[in-house]
């Protein structure tokens, strides 16, 4: 696997751009008509936080964060397992069925890191702190071999938290490999490759998302001074090589648009808990990126954190269709102020 490590810092461009990547103009997307809320994606038996999708074979693989079962009254209950996975089937012409399915056997999809309070599936420690193992992006698919085996990778920070406060400012990053062979029963297999692929205080490349294009893997990671390219931004506080506008600062999705021949980022602005979707595009992964603009606002929940984990799902669309399917986590209070998570699916069509 060949890595060309990116994130978003760059004044001196040192990235070697593939020779078959022609020069292109920047795209400024315009929404066509009114985005349509297709419905709510759900596994009826599970309350699931922060879901994102990847193309695995001929289906969408969803991987979500904290997951719970419901009690007989439909209220989420304990215990929590820190991640879960499901399938959903594509719809002819674009989109996905709303039903998610797959048996997680009440175990975290990503195995907990040894030593990080891994004696329970939530990563909860005896002192009440937690190693939540929350992925910010779904598996980045890197290969499909002749046997029909799809392979992807996920980078997850080894965060240690008390409540929602970080106890480690810049934790190490674990690397997971996810594999599935077409026709096999059940969900893909996730295995821990390296529990500290990036060391503490390294720039966490891959945690912010990635794109495979022209047989090169591009992965982004957020530093203190912004997103940065690995050859010129080597320290977390290095802002001398910032790539302008490579995101809006919050969680989102990078992908490559065939109709636009451009890299795209769609996501949430930093310090936001509203379903305000922003977009920025670039003809090359290192920029120049257009200034992020808001193009859609979804309904927010009534819980304290109303909406987050804004994602794009490019696998849902035919390769040359000028559209994108969006998802996000909407949180509402139920029962005794318990968070109920739902995942709306929205179709956006573009003018250009």
Secondary structure as GFF3:
##gff-version 3
##sequence-region A 1 352
A	DSSP	beta_strand	3	5	.	.	.	ID=ss1
A	DSSP	beta_strand	31	41	.	.	.	ID=ss2
A	DSSP	beta_strand	46	48	.	.	.	ID=ss3
A	DSSP	beta_strand	52	56	.	.	.	ID=ss4
A	DSSP	beta_strand	59	64	.	.	.	ID=ss5
A	DSSP	beta_strand	67	70	.	.	.	ID=ss6
A	DSSP	beta_strand	76	81	.	.	.	ID=ss7
A	DSSP	beta_strand	84	89	.	.	.	ID=ss8
A	DSSP	beta_strand	140	144	.	.	.	ID=ss9
A	DSSP	beta_strand	149	157	.	.	.	ID=ss10
A	DSSP	beta_strand	161	162	.	.	.	ID=ss11
A	DSSP	beta_strand	165	166	.	.	.	ID=ss12
A	DSSP	beta_strand	173	181	.	.	.	ID=ss13
A	DSSP	beta_strand	189	198	.	.	.	ID=ss14
A	DSSP	beta_strand	210	213	.	.	.	ID=ss15
A	DSSP	beta_strand	216	219	.	.	.	ID=ss16
A	DSSP	beta_strand	222	223	.	.	.	ID=ss17
A	DSSP	beta_strand	226	227	.	.	.	ID=ss18
A	DSSP	beta_strand	249	257	.	.	.	ID=ss19
A	DSSP	beta_strand	262	269	.	.	.	ID=ss20
A	DSSP	beta_strand	276	282	.	.	.	ID=ss21
A	DSSP	beta_strand	293	297	.	.	.	ID=ss22
A	DSSP	beta_strand	307	312	.	.	.	ID=ss23
A	DSSP	three_ten_helix	314	316	.	.	.	ID=ss24
A	DSSP	beta_strand	323	334	.	.	.	ID=ss25
A	DSSP	beta_strand	338	350	.	.	.	ID=ss26
###
